Amino acid sequence: MKKTLLLLITLFFMAGITTAQDSTQTQKKLSPEQLKFEIAKNYSTGWEYYKNKMYKEAIPPLKKVLELNPKKMSAWRYLAFSYQHLSSKYQQEGKTDLASAYLDSTKMVYYNGIKVDSTYSYFYEMLGYIYLTTGKLDSAEYCYEKVVELDKMGKVKYKVSKFKARKVLGDIAYKEEDFETALDWYNEASSIDPSNTEVLKKIEEIAKFMGDVDVVVEKLEQQIKNNPNDTLSYVKLAKTLLKNQEYEKAITTLESLLKLTPNNIQNLILYGKALESIENYKKAINIFKKVLKSDPKNKEALAEIALCYASINSIDAAKRYICKALRYYPKYNRAIWNKGQIIEKIAASMVDKDGQISYKGKFVYEKAIETYKKLLKDPELGKNANVRIRFLKQFKRTKEDLFMHQNEPEPQFDFGC
C-alpha cells in the first residue's frame, strides 16, 4: 500500500506543471532563439515517440516543453494522452495499481492544463470521459457542463464536442430518472445533430413516457426524414397517430410504409385497422383478403374482416369469418370480442312492428352478454367487456317479458360457433 502511495506521489510530481517562477528562470538562461529551438526540438522528439506508441519515452521531452513554455496546449494534450495510454496498457495487463496511478496522473495533467487555459474545453471533455467511464457521474456532469458553458462563450470549435457534451448530460439525467432535464439536454443535442438516431429515440421514449404525443410524432417524423427506409419508425409513427385518433395521417404514413414493404403482413393488418377506423370497410376488407391469401389462418385478419363485414351488414360473411377464426384459435379473445360485437348488431336488427327490440332480440342481447363474460379476466379487454355487459343489461328480457312469453318455446339462436 505504501509503495502504491509513493508511486502515486511520484507520478503526480512527474505530471505536475512547472511553476511560473521555475519556468521564467529556465527561460532567462536561454536566448530567445535557444528557447525557440529547445521547445521545437523537445516537442518534435516527444511527438515522434508518441506517434510511434513509445509513450514512456514521450513523457520527458513533452515535460521539458512545458517547462520551457507552459502555454503550449498541444504538449499538455500529448502528455496526458501518453499517461492515458500507459494506464490502458497496465489495465489490460492486470496491473491495476499502476493503471490507476497513471490514470490519476492523466487527470492531473488535464487539471494543470486547465489552470494554464481555463477556456480549453477539450480538457474538460477528456476529464468528463474519464469520470464517466469510471462511474463518477457527478464529476463527469460538472466537466460536460463546463464544455456547454464554454460553447455558449464560443470557445468550443467542433460540432461533435458540442453534441457529445449535451448527449452525455442527457444520458446522466436519464440514468438518474430526471426525465425533464434529460429531455432538455437531448433536445439541445438533437438541434446540433438532427440525424442522430440514438438521441431521437431517447426523446421519443421520454416524450411517450411523459405523454407528450406531439414530441413523439415530431421525433419519429425526423427519424423518417433522416432515413426514409427506416420502416420501424413508420410503424411506430402510425401506431402513435392511431392511438391519438389522427387516422388520416396514420393512413398516409402506412401507405408510405407499404411502398417499402408491400407484402408485409403485420403492416397490411395495421393498414386495414386504420381503414376500419375511418369506416372505409370495403377497402379494409380487400386489405384483409390480401393478408388471408398469403396466410389463410391469420387470426387478426380473420377477426377484423368479420367485423368489417358486420359493419356493412353482411352478417353471413361476418359469421363465417369469425367462426373460422374461433375454430383455429378458440381462446383468441379479440375474436371473442368481435363475435360479441357481431351478435349485438344482429340483436339490434330484431325489432317488432313498433320499432322496439323484439323478445327474440332481447334474447340475442343476452347471448352477447354471455360472450363478453368470457373476457372479464382478460387484462386488455376485460374492462371494455364489463362496460358492454353493464350497458346491455337494459336490453335483457324483463320479468314481465318472461311472464308474457312463458307458454312459448325458448327462442333459438344459432350463431354457428
C-alpha positions in Angstrom: 0.0 0.0 0.0 2.9 2.4 0.9 4.7 1.6 -2.3 1.5 2.4 -4.3 1.1 5.7 -2.5 4.7 6.5 -3.1 4.2 5.7 -6.8 1.1 7.9 -6.9 3.0 10.8 -5.4 6.0 10.3 -7.8 3.7 10.2 -10.8 1.7 13.2 -9.7 5.0 15.1 -9.4 6.1 13.9 -12.8 2.7 15.1 -14.3 2.7 18.4 -12.4 3.0 21.7 -14.0 6.3 23.7 -13.6 5.6 26.8 -11.6 5.7 30.1 -13.4 8.8 31.1 -11.4 10.7 27.9 -12.4 9.6 28.4 -16.0 10.7 32.0 -16.0 14.1 31.1 -14.5 14.7 28.5 -17.1 13.7 30.8 -19.9 16.1 33.5 -18.6 19.0 31.2 -19.0 18.3 30.9 -22.7 18.3 33.4 -25.5 15.0 33.7 -27.5 16.5 31.7 -30.3 17.8 29.0 -28.0 14.4 28.9 -26.2 12.6 28.5 -29.5 15.0 25.8 -30.6 14.7 23.8 -27.4 10.9 23.9 -27.4 10.8 22.8 -31.1 13.4 20.1 -30.5 11.8 18.6 -27.4 8.3 18.8 -28.9 9.4 17.1 -32.1 11.1 14.4 -30.1 8.1 13.9 -27.8 5.7 13.8 -30.8 7.9 11.2 -32.6 7.9 9.0 -29.6 4.1 9.4 -29.1 3.4 8.8 -32.8 5.3 5.5 -32.6 3.5 4.5 -29.4 6.6 4.9 -27.3 4.6 6.6 -24.6 7.1 6.3 -21.7 9.8 7.8 -23.8 7.4 10.6 -24.9 6.9 11.9 -21.4 10.3 13.5 -20.6 10.6 15.7 -23.7 7.0 16.8 -23.5 7.5 17.7 -19.9 10.6 19.7 -21.0 8.4 21.6 -23.5 6.0 22.6 -20.7 8.9 23.6 -18.5 10.0 26.0 -21.2 6.5 27.0 -22.4 3.6 26.1 -20.1 1.2 27.7 -22.6 1.8 25.1 -25.3 -1.5 23.3 -25.0 -0.8 20.6 -27.5 2.1 19.5 -25.3 -0.3 19.2 -22.4 -2.6 17.1 -24.6 0.1 14.6 -25.8 1.5 14.3 -22.3 -2.0 13.5 -21.0 -2.5 11.0 -23.8 0.8 9.3 -23.1 -0.2 8.8 -19.4 -3.6 7.6 -20.5 -2.3 5.1 -23.0 0.1 3.7 -20.3 -2.9 3.4 -17.9 -4.8 1.4 -20.5 -1.8 -0.8 -21.2 -1.3 -1.7 -17.5 -5.1 -2.2 -17.1 -5.0 -4.8 -19.9 -2.0 -6.5 -18.2 -3.9 -6.7 -15.0 -1.6 -4.3 -13.2 -4.4 -2.3 -11.7 -2.3 -0.3 -9.2 -0.1 1.0 -12.0 -3.1 1.6 -14.2 -4.9 3.6 -11.5 -1.8 5.6 -10.8 -1.2 6.6 -14.5 -4.9 7.4 -14.8 -4.6 9.8 -11.9 -1.6 11.3 -13.5 -3.6 11.8 -16.7 -6.2 13.7 -14.7 -3.5 15.8 -13.1 -2.1 16.8 -16.5 -5.6 17.8 -17.6 -6.2 19.8 -14.4 -2.9 21.6 -14.7 -3.6 22.3 -18.4 -6.9 23.9 -17.4 -5.0 26.1 -14.9 -3.0 27.4 -17.7 -6.0 28.0 -20.0 -9.4 27.7 -18.3 -11.2 28.1 -21.7 -9.5 25.0 -23.3 -12.7 22.9 -23.5 -11.1 19.8 -24.8 -9.5 19.1 -21.4 -12.9 19.3 -19.7 -14.3 16.9 -22.3 -11.5 14.4 -21.7 -11.8 14.6 -17.9 -15.5 14.1 -18.3 -14.9 11.0 -20.3 -12.5 9.6 -17.7 -15.0 10.3 -14.9 -17.9 8.9 -16.9 -16.0 5.6 -17.7 -15.0 5.2 -14.0 -18.6 5.8 -12.8 -18.0 9.2 -11.1 -21.1 10.8 -12.6 -21.2 13.9 -10.5 -17.6 14.8 -11.7 -18.4 13.9 -15.3 -21.6 16.0 -15.2 -19.6 19.0 -13.9 -17.0 18.6 -16.7 -19.5 18.3 -19.5 -21.5 21.3 -18.1 -18.3 23.3 -18.4 -18.0 22.3 -22.0 -21.5 23.6 -22.6 -20.8 26.7 -20.7 -17.6 27.3 -22.9 -19.6 26.5 -26.0 -22.0 29.3 -25.2 -19.0 31.6 -24.9 -17.9 30.5 -28.4 -14.9 28.5 -27.1 -15.9 25.0 -28.5 -14.7 24.6 -32.0 -16.0 21.2 -33.1 -19.7 20.2 -33.6 -19.0 16.7 -32.3 -17.8 18.1 -29.0 -20.9 20.4 -28.7 -23.2 17.4 -29.4 -21.4 14.9 -27.2 -21.5 17.1 -24.1 -25.2 17.6 -24.3 -25.9 14.0 -25.1 -23.8 12.7 -22.2 -25.6 15.2 -19.8 -28.9 13.8 -21.2 -27.7 10.3 -20.5 -26.7 11.1 -16.9 -30.0 12.8 -16.2 -31.8 9.8 -17.8 -29.9 7.4 -15.7 -30.9 9.4 -12.6 -34.6 9.3 -13.8 -34.6 13.1 -14.1 -36.5 12.8 -17.4 -37.4 16.5 -17.8 -33.7 17.5 -17.6 -32.8 14.6 -19.8 -35.3 15.7 -22.4 -33.9 19.3 -22.4 -30.4 18.1 -22.9 -31.4 15.6 -25.7 -33.4 18.3 -27.5 -30.3 20.6 -27.4 -28.1 17.7 -28.7 -30.7 17.0 -31.4 -30.7 20.6 -32.6 -26.9 20.3 -33.1 -27.2 16.9 -34.9 -30.7 16.2 -36.1 -29.6 13.0 -37.8 -28.5 11.2 -34.6 -31.0 8.3 -34.3 -30.0 7.3 -30.8 -30.9 10.8 -29.4 -34.1 10.9 -31.4 -35.2 7.6 -30.0 -34.4 8.8 -26.4 -36.5 11.9 -27.0 -39.3 9.8 -28.4 -39.1 7.4 -25.4 -39.2 10.1 -22.8 -41.9 12.1 -24.5 -44.0 9.0 -24.8 -43.5 8.3 -21.0 -44.4 11.9 -20.2 -47.5 11.7 -22.5 -46.2 14.3 -25.0 -47.6 12.9 -28.2 -46.6 15.9 -30.3 -42.9 15.5 -29.4 -43.1 11.7 -30.1 -44.6 12.4 -33.6 -42.1 15.2 -34.3 -39.1 13.0 -33.5 -40.4 10.0 -35.4 -41.0 12.2 -38.4 -37.4 13.4 -38.1 -36.1 9.9 -38.0 -38.0 9.1 -41.2 -36.7 12.2 -42.8 -33.1 11.2 -41.8 -33.7 7.7 -43.0 -36.6 7.2 -45.4 -36.1 3.4 -45.3 -36.5 3.2 -41.5 -39.6 1.0 -41.6 -39.7 0.6 -37.8 -40.1 4.4 -37.4 -43.0 4.3 -39.9 -44.7 1.6 -37.8 -44.2 3.5 -34.5 -45.4 6.7 -36.0 -48.5 5.1 -37.5 -49.4 3.4 -34.1 -48.9 6.7 -32.3 -51.1 8.6 -34.7 -53.8 5.9 -34.5 -53.7 6.0 -30.7 -54.1 9.8 -30.9 -57.0 9.3 -33.3 -55.2 11.1 -36.1 -56.5 8.5 -38.6 -55.9 10.2 -41.9 -52.2 11.0 -41.0 -51.8 7.4 -39.9 -53.2 6.1 -43.2 -50.8 8.3 -45.2 -47.9 7.1 -43.1 -48.9 3.4 -43.6 -49.3 3.9 -47.4 -45.7 5.3 -47.5 -44.6 2.3 -45.4 -46.4 -0.2 -47.7 -44.5 1.2 -50.7 -41.4 -0.1 -48.9 -43.0 -3.3 -47.6 -45.9 -4.2 -49.9 -46.3 -7.7 -48.7 -45.5 -7.3 -45.0 -48.5 -9.0 -43.2 -48.3 -7.0 -40.0 -48.1 -3.7 -41.8 -51.0 -4.7 -44.0 -53.1 -5.6 -40.9 -52.2 -2.2 -39.3 -53.3 -0.5 -42.5 -56.6 -2.5 -42.6 -57.3 -1.5 -39.0 -56.6 2.2 -39.8 -59.1 2.0 -42.7 -61.7 0.5 -40.2 -61.1 3.5 -38.0 -62.4 5.8 -40.7 -65.2 3.4 -41.7 -63.7 2.5 -45.1 -64.8 -1.0 -44.6 -64.8 -2.2 -48.2 -61.2 -1.1 -48.7 -60.2 -2.7 -45.3 -61.9 -6.0 -46.4 -59.7 -6.0 -49.6 -56.6 -5.5 -47.4 -57.5 -8.3 -45.1 -58.3 -10.6 -48.0 -54.8 -9.9 -49.3 -53.4 -11.0 -46.0 -55.5 -14.1 -45.9 -54.4 -15.0 -49.4 -50.8 -15.2 -48.1 -51.7 -16.5 -44.6 -55.2 -18.2 -44.6 -55.1 -18.8 -40.9 -54.0 -15.3 -39.8 -56.1 -14.7 -36.7 -56.0 -10.9 -36.8 -57.1 -10.8 -40.4 -59.9 -13.3 -39.8 -61.2 -11.4 -36.8 -61.1 -8.0 -38.4 -62.5 -8.9 -41.7 -65.5 -10.4 -39.9 -66.1 -7.1 -38.1 -65.8 -5.2 -41.4 -68.5 -7.4 -43.0 -70.8 -6.9 -40.0 -70.3 -3.2 -40.3 -71.7 -3.3 -43.9 -74.5 -5.6 -42.8 -73.0 -8.7 -44.5 -73.8 -10.8 -41.4 -73.4 -14.2 -43.0 -69.9 -13.4 -44.2 -69.1 -11.9 -40.8 -70.3 -15.1 -39.0 -68.3 -17.2 -41.5 -65.0 -15.5 -40.9 -65.4 -15.1 -37.1 -66.3 -18.7 -36.7 -63.3 -19.7 -38.8 -61.1 -17.6 -36.5 -62.5 -19.3 -33.4 -62.2 -22.8 -34.9 -58.4 -22.2 -35.4 -58.0 -20.1 -32.2 -60.8 -20.8 -29.7 -59.0 -18.8 -27.0 -58.3 -15.8 -29.1 -60.0 -13.1 -27.1 -60.0 -10.4 -29.8 -62.1 -12.8 -32.0 -64.4 -13.5 -29.0 -64.8 -9.7 -28.5 -65.6 -9.2 -32.3 -68.1 -12.1 -32.0 -69.9 -10.2 -29.2 -69.9 -7.1 -31.4 -71.5 -9.0 -34.3 -74.1 -10.6 -32.0 -75.0 -7.1 -30.8 -75.5 -6.0 -34.4 -77.8 -9.0 -35.1 -79.8 -8.3 -31.9 -80.2 -4.6 -32.8 -81.8 -5.6 -36.1 -84.5 -7.6 -34.4 -87.3 -5.1 -33.9 -91.1 -5.6 -33.6 -93.8 -3.7 -35.5 -93.5 -0.8 -33.1 -89.8 -0.4 -33.8 -88.8 -1.8 -30.4 -86.4 -4.6 -29.7 -88.3 -7.8 -30.0 -88.5 -10.6 -27.5 -86.1 -12.6 -29.5 -83.8 -9.6 -30.0 -83.6 -9.3 -26.2 -82.7 -13.0 -26.0 -79.9 -12.4 -28.6 -78.6 -9.5 -26.5 -78.3 -12.0 -23.6 -76.1 -14.1 -25.8 -73.9 -11.1 -26.4 -73.6 -10.6 -22.7 -72.6 -14.3 -22.3 -69.9 -13.8 -24.9 -68.5 -10.7 -23.2 -68.4 -12.5 -19.8 -65.8 -14.8 -21.2 -63.5 -11.8 -21.4 -63.8 -10.4 -17.9 -60.4 -11.7 -16.8 -58.6 -10.5 -19.9 -56.1 -7.7 -18.9 -56.7 -5.8 -22.2 -60.3 -6.4 -23.0 -61.8 -7.2 -19.5 -62.6 -3.5 -18.7 -64.3 -2.9 -22.0 -66.2 -6.2 -21.7 -67.5 -5.1 -18.3 -68.7 -1.8 -19.8 -70.6 -3.6 -22.6 -72.2 -6.0 -20.1 -73.4 -3.2 -17.9 -74.8 -1.3 -20.9 -76.6 -4.3 -22.4 -78.4 -5.2 -19.2 -81.1 -2.7 -20.2 -81.9 -4.8 -23.2 -82.3 -8.1 -21.3 -85.7 -9.8 -21.0 -87.5 -8.5 -18.0 -89.7 -10.5 -15.6 -92.7 -9.2 -17.5 -91.2 -10.4 -20.8 -90.6 -13.9 -19.3 -94.2 -13.9 -17.8 -95.8 -12.9 -21.1 -93.9 -15.5 -23.1 -94.0 -18.3 -20.6 -96.1 -20.6 -22.8 -93.9 -20.1 -25.8 -90.8 -22.2 -26.6 -87.5 -20.6 -25.7 -86.1 -18.6 -28.6 -83.4 -20.2 -30.6 -80.2 -18.5 -31.8 -77.5 -20.5 -33.7 -74.6 -18.2 -34.4 -72.7 -21.1 -35.9 -69.8 -21.3 -33.4 
